[in-house]
C-alpha cells in the first residue's frame, strides 16, 4: 500500500514500527520493478550525476536533469512514494528555492522533495515549501552537494561540538516541517541519539543500524558498476559481471554463427 507523509512520520522504530526501506532509482524500467516490490520509498537522488552521468560530484547536476530522471521514475513507479532531490544551486536563495521546488514538484509528480543542509535560510525555505503543500525530507551529516566545502567524504559527529551541532540541525529541520530526515555517514552512536530525540523518522546511510530506516544507492546494492561500493554497502549481487557475461555470450554467438540469436538467446514472439 502506498505510503503518505502521515504514515511515514509514524514509522519510529522505538515505538515498535517496522523500519523504513528506501532505495535510489534513476530509470523507468528499474522503477517498474520497484513498483512491484514491497519497498517503502524511492529516492531519485542527485547521485544520478555520479552513477549515470559520470560526473565526479553531484555539483554538476541540473534542475532539468532531476526533472527528466524524476519524472521517468515516477512514470515507472506510480504506486511508490517517491522523493526527488533538489540539486545544487537551485535553492541558493529563498525566492529561487521556492520557484525551483514548485517546478520540480509539479513536473516530476513526485510525492516529496529532499534538500541538503540545515541553515536558517534552508529552514525558512522548508517552511515555505511545506506551507505551499510540498513535503520536504531533510538531509544532514555528509551532504554531497557541499563536499568541497566540507573538505571531502568522511564520517561526521566524531567530536562533541560536531555532534551537538548535528543534533541542533536535526531538531531545526523537524521544527521547520520536515517529515523525515536522512543521516548520511554519521557515527552510529550519534545517529541513534538523534533518532531517539526526534519525532520524525531518520533514514540512515552509512550511519549504523539503529535509525528508523535505511537507504542505499541501488547501483551499489547490486554492484552495477566496476568500482567497489562504499564500505557500508554490502552488495547482494554482481550485476556488472552478469552484464559482462551476457555481452560475451552475444559476441561469441555473432562471431561463431550465422544467426546471432540462435544460441541461448531466444527471439521475442510477435
Secondary structure, DSSP 4 states (H G I P E B T S, - for coil): ----HHHHHT--GGGTPPPEEEEE--SHHHHHHHHTS---EEEE-TTHHHHTS--SSGGG--HHHHHHHHHHHHHH-TTSEEEEEPPTTTTSSHHHHHHHHHHHHHHH--SEEE-----HHHHHHHHHHHHTT--EEEEEES-GGGHHHHTSS--B--SHHHHHHHHHHHHHHHHHT-SEEEEESB-HHHHHHHHHH-SSEEEEESS-S-SSEEEE-HHHHTT-SSSPPPTT---S--HHHHHHHHHHHHHHHHHH-SSGGGSS--PPP-
